[in-house]
Amino acid sequence: MIATIQTFGNQQLHGVASEKSGNSPGISPGEFQTAGRADKLPGMNGTAISRRGLLLGATGMIAAQPSKVERSITDYLESLARPGGGYGWEPDSHSHLTPSFAVLGCYRLLKREAPRKQALGAFIREHYPMPAARHKDRPLRRFDYEQIQSLLWLGEDVSGLRKEVEQWTGPSEFTPRYELGGNPVFQHEVMALLCRRLLGMRQAVPEWKSYILARRRANGSFNTTPAADGSDGHVMNTWWGLEALDALGENPAAGTADWVAACQLAGGGFTYAPKPQLAGVDNVCYTWSAVRALKQLGKQPGNREACARYLQSLRNADGGFGDRPGRLSNPVATFQALDALAALGAEAKPSRTAPARPRALPSGLSVFTMQIEAPGGGSPADAVEMARGLRIHLWGAKNAPAGWIARCQEIAGRRKVPVRFFVANEEYGTYVSLPGLGTYSHLSDIIAPPDSDFGRSMADPKKPVPWNVFRDERVAALRRAQGANVWQFNENEEFTRVLLDEAVERGTYIAVSSFHFGNENFLNTQPYLMRYQDVLPFVGLQDSHAKEPWWWGDKLAGFRTVFLAKEPTWEAATEALRENRVMAIRHDEVTGFKTLLGGGTPAVRRMVMEHEREWRWWGGTPDGILRPHASMVAVRPGDRFEEARPERGVAIRVRCWRRNTNMGAPAEAITELASLHVDGKPVEAEPVEIRNDRKAMSDCYYKALLPDLPPGKHSAKAEIRVIATGKVAPLSVEI
């Protein structure tokens, strides 16, 4: 049995006493050398106490023989241990900061030391999930908080992180390209204040104070946008707001506790606002936020017993807790459930139910591949050859001009390439709003069958669309055409949860993106998405920015979506998405030529890996990426989508393999044209380079003009040389 865990304001969660206005002098830079060391932490009265005294006194972490319930929880936590010292999400083979933080928090709540502390500390210190540039561009301070707090929990020196945090003297900028009002994500801004508190820094930050107070509603709740817009609060943002007030030495509003208490549902759990109009479901994150907020305000939920029963109902047979009853366990839900139970003075009890498990896979399934938002312009012939070489069964063409998809399908049919093309558009300029949570782009990424009337885009930056209007008009039209919407990305967890919770209930989004062009993996940068892995499929999103399919080859050969079906059709693929028989795979330079998986139930993953030979795009060595060495096309004057169209006759165009830039332009050459013959006779081919206004190369190829080619059948044959090895491969095309 887990003993009741007493919490001392922020002491339990943060490990460092809060800095109250008027009763704590704070810590000067000179004092930090003592206060920030592993053996000393600031006490609640501003004096230093030993870490052992803090652990054994303030939080009561006195070792005792673990109960059966405790052992089952720690067994679950250790099932998440990964090589390298950290902890990961259940389906992943690699560690991540967020689950590592959550597991460490669970051990503290259980009054147990985490195993392998040294390796865990090294992982947390060295594996920040974002590149260094993102400390200034839309920074996600939650990661900084998790890193600093975890290291403090482990008793490690965090003084080296102080220089970075000292630069955060006010709210960060957030581009209106992503949030129309330029509002930074409230959670992350509060975390910056909490990082300063953890490091013992003074909170004399007037810009932050103005920012925080501007987001407090008259009823005491908080949200992302300024309260002047008349919107209500969100329970998670209200908890963050209370934390910010505490860090700033400000007092909460009188009505906050009543507002939070009104978020409780009849079943005992909490939703995100009193009587919300959209996706008003219970969730452990909402319940945790509400219980913690009420605890800080000296209150309890109106129905405390029902709340405790709700939290206990989230526990699964594997020892962990899920986000909602019946959902699979995850480490963050487990931490939040344990912390909320502790704040209630309640106990975790043995699980009586097991979470719902995915249905068994139907018989007769095979593994097929699709690319969503692959190139939708440029050479149809190159697209078909890339699909052939990379074994792509379904090609989602991004923002293709009229006629492009039909031309691709015609060429594929003539060349007997088993690929089907479909619509996969990103509707740029569409901004969708939720009251109080912001107005965001990147929420309209649609897929639809070709030649279907899937409705018009609602893109207009001057006219943002309320979500309910977007759902009832844009998504409805899409679904009438048997199409669907794919979640691309959003860094606002509170906003995202509302729409994804509705997607689970109503199918407004059919899938969530994971691997993305560049080095992005949204499951790393927005780890809360992992908490939907059992109820929404994860896909790879190419989000092509290339003018020519050939110069998107590194991405097409780097990651993709696979689905289980009986045939590679649009209908079969969308059924696989609805049934969560889908997963994303990445293997390229970005991953160090290691294979990373995103999504997929255990049964789906097992079948996909058993059939690896059917989809893998590398050879005998991990870095042996397999893709066409070159593309050769006979271009005629009427081929309106093809580059190098001649005024008369035929032009033979050869594009060789080059590495590609992140935005789909040719870079380092891998192969070159060694020779070209037409009807057995040598032909001179002119190298062509096309450069943009900045003098950067945007296209390159070899071109041979044949203006007087006689009528009838002809053939062109080329030899393509691999520059590094000198090996030559043949290539031919009928003219």
C-alpha positions, 0 to 999 in steps of 0.5 A, a space after each residue: 500500500 502507498 502511504 499518503 504523500 504530504 505535499 508542501 505547496 510546490 515543494 513536492 513537485 519542484 524540489 525547491 521552495 517557492 519564492 514568496 513575496 515578502 518572506 523570502 530574500 531569494 538567492 543572489 548570484 553569489 549564493 547560488 554556488 552553494 544553493 545550486 549544488 547537489 548537496 544543498 538546496 534553499 529551504 522554505 525559509 530561505 536558509 540552506 538545508 541538506 538535501 538528505 534533510 529535504 528528502 527525509 524531512 520535507 517529503 518524508 522519503 523514508 525507505 520502507 519495504 515496497 507493497 505489492 501495489 508499489 512493486 507493480 508500479 515500479 515494474 511498469 516504470 522499469 519496463 520503460 527503461 532504455 539503453 543509454 540511461 533514460 526512459 522512453 514511451 512504451 512502443 519506442 526503443 529510445 529514451 526521451 526527456 519527458 518520460 524520463 522526467 515522469 518516471 523520476 517523478 514517480 519514484 519520488 512520489 513512491 519515496 524510492 530512489 530511481 535505479 541507475 541514477 548516474 546514467 539517467 542524469 547523463 541522459 537527461 543532461 545530454 539529450 535535450 529534445 530540441 536543437 539549440 536554435 529553438 531556444 530563441 525561435 518559438 522556445 519550448 521551455 517545458 523541456 528546460 523545466 523537465 531537464 533542470 527539475 530532473 537534475 535537481 531531483 537527482 542531486 546534480 549540479 545545475 549551475 551550468 544551465 544558469 547562463 541560458 536561463 538568465 537570458 529569459 527576461 520576458 515572454 518569448 516571441 511567437 510568429 504570427 505565421 503559426 499563431 495569428 495573434 503572436 501569442 506564445 504558448 502559455 505553458 512554456 512561458 510559465 515554465 521559464 519562470 519556474 526554471 528561474 525559481 528552480 535556479 534560485 533567481 530573483 523574479 523581478 521580471 515586469 514584462 512577465 508579470 504583465 504578460 501573466 496578469 493579462 491572461 487572468 480572467 475575471 473569474 480567476 482562470 487563465 488561458 493562452 490569449 489575453 483576457 480582454 478577448 472575453 474568453 474563458 480559461 482552461 484548467 491546465 492553463 489555470 494551474 500554470 497561471 497559479 504556479 506563475 503567480 506563486 513564482 512572482 509573489 502574486 496572490 490568486 483571485 478569489 474566484 479561482 477555486 470555484 471556477 476550478 471546482 466547477 470543472 469536475 464531472 459527475 464521474 469524479 474526473 475533471 474536464 478543461 472548463 466548466 460545461 465546455 461546448 467542445 470535447 468536454 471529456 475527463 482526462 488525467 491531465 485535467 484532473 491532475 491540474 484541477 487537484 493541484 490547483 485546488 490544493 495550492 488554494 487550500 481546497 479539495 474537489 467538491 466530490 473528493 471521493 469520486 475524484 479519488 475513485 476516478 484516478 484509481 480507475 485509470 490504473 491498468 493491470 501492467 501497473 501504470 495509469 492511462 489518460 482515461 479509463 480503458 486507455 493504455 498506460 503511459 509514464 506521464 499519465 502515471 506521474 500525474 495520477 500518482 501526484 493527484 492521488 497524493 494531493 488528495 491524500 488518497 492511495 493507489 489501489 490494485 487495478 481491477 480492469 485491463 485497458 481495451 486492447 486492439 482487435 486482432 488483425 484480419 487475415 490476408 493482409 499485406 504491407 503497403 506504403 504511401 507518401 502523404 504530401 509528396 511532391 505534387 508538381 514538376 515532372 510526372 514522369 520522374 514522379 512515376 519512376 521514383 514511385 517505381 524505384 522506392 516501391 511507393 503504392 500510394 502517392 499523395 500529391 501536395 497542392 497539385 495543379 489541375 491535370 497533374 495527378 491524371 497525367 501521373 496516373 496515365 504514365 504509371 498505367 502505360 509503364 505498368 508501375 503499381 502506384 496510385 496518386 491521390 490528393 494530399 494538400 496543405 491549405 496554406 493561409 487557413 487559420 482556425 481558432 478556439 476561444 482563449 486558446 489561440 488562432 493557429 495555422 497548419 490545421 488543414 492538411 487534407 487527403 482525398 481520392 482523385 477527381 472528387 469534389 472535396 470542397 473548397 479551402 477556407 484559407 484567408 489570413 484576414 478571416 480566421 475560422 472558428 473551429 466549429 465552423 471549420 469542422 461543420 463546413 470544411 471537414 464535412 465537405 471533405 468527408 462527404 468526398 470520402 476524404 479526411 484531415 491529417 493533424 500536422 502539428 501544434 505546439 500548444 498542448 492545451 489547444 491540441 488536446 481539445 481537437 484531438 479529443 474530439 477527433 477520437 470521438 468524432 473522426 475530425 482528424 484521421 491521423 497524426 503526423 510524426 516524421 516530417 521533412 528536415 530533422 523534425 519528429 513531432 513525437 519528440 518535439 510535442 511528446 504529449 502526442 504520444 498519449 494518443 498512440 492507442 486511439 489515433 494512427 501516426 503517419 509520416 508527413 512529407 510536406 514537400 517543398 520541392 518544385 520537382 519530384 526528383 529533388 525530393 528523393 532524399 525525403 521519399 527515400 528517408 521516411 514513409 507511412 506503411 499500412 496493412 491491407 489486402 490491396 493498395 487502394 485508396 479505400 483500403 488505405 483509409 480503412 487501415 487509417 480508421 482501424 489503426 493498422 498504420 505506422 510511420 518509419 524513418 531511416 536516413 541520415 537524420 536518424 544516423 541510418 537507424 530505423 525509427 518507428 512511429 505509432 502502430 499497435 504491437 500487432 501492426 509493428 510485429 507484422 510490419 517488421 516480419 515483412 521488412 523485405 517488402 518495404 525497406 529502402 536500404 541494402 546490405 548496410 544501413 547507409 546503403 540507401 537504394 533509389 534510382 540512379 537517374 531519370 531519363 525522359 523523352 520530352 515533347 513540345 506538348 508535355 506541359 508539366 515537363 522541364 526542357 520542352 523543345 520547340 519541335 521534335 524531342 528532347 532527352 532529359 536526364 536528371 542524375 542522383 544528387 543529395 537534396 537540400 531541406 527545401 528540395 533543391 539539388 546539392 552534392 552529385 552522387 551520379 553523372 551521365 557517362 554516355 548517351 545513345 539514341 538508336 545506337 548512335 552517340 548523342 551529345 548531351 548539354 549540362 543545364 543548371 537553373 539558378 534562382 534569384 539568390 544564385 542557388 541551384 534550383 534544378 539541373 539536368 542533361 539535355 539532348 535535342 533531337 529536332 528532326 527525329 523521324 517518325 516511328 519507334 526509337 530508343 535512348 540508352 544511357 550509362 550512369 556512373 556512380 562518382 564515388 566508385 566509378 561503377 556504371 549502370 544502364 538506363 533506357 527509355 522508349 521514344 
